[in-house]
Amino acid sequence: MTKAELIEKLQKGSGKNLSKKALGEIVDEVFEQIQKSVKKEKRFSYPGFGTFTLRKRAPRVGRNPRTGDEIPISASKTVAFKPAPNFKSSL
């Protein structure tokens, strides 16, 4: 699903007369707040949906697939998602 499709479904499902522009701004703000929460608090949890957490990846040695040479991969951060039990069982 794309952002435009999400906004369209929200507009149809809300039963309110909200413009696509207004809904787009709301969706942007929601995801911005999720991003800030993960960055600052290291996690964001939404009951019934799941939890986004910040994870650290250790440095490791990788391989260049073209040449086969070993290359160092530096440490990095990533976001992981763990679905809520009800959500996971419904998949």
Secondary structure as the mmCIF struct_conf table of DSSP 4:
data_model
#
loop_
_struct_conf.conf_type_id
_struct_conf.id
_struct_conf.beg_label_comp_id
_struct_conf.beg_label_asym_id
_struct_conf.beg_label_seq_id
_struct_conf.end_label_comp_id
_struct_conf.end_label_asym_id
_struct_conf.end_label_seq_id
HELX_RH_AL_P HELX_RH_AL_P1 LYS A 3 SER A 14
BEND BEND1 LYS A 16 LYS A 16
HELX_RH_AL_P HELX_RH_AL_P2 LYS A 20 GLU A 41
BEND BEND2 LYS A 42 LYS A 42
STRN STRN1 ARG A 43 TYR A 46
TURN_TY1_P TURN_TY1_P1 PRO A 47 PHE A 49
STRN STRN2 GLY A 50 ARG A 57
HELX_LH_PP_P HELX_LH_PP_P1 ALA A 58 PRO A 59
STRN STRN3 ARG A 60 ARG A 63
TURN_TY1_P TURN_TY1_P2 PRO A 65 THR A 67
STRN STRN4 GLU A 70 ILE A 73
STRN STRN5 SER A 76 PRO A 83
HELX_RH_AL_P HELX_RH_AL_P3 PRO A 85 SER A 89
TURN_TY1_P TURN_TY1_P3 SER A 90 SER A 90
#
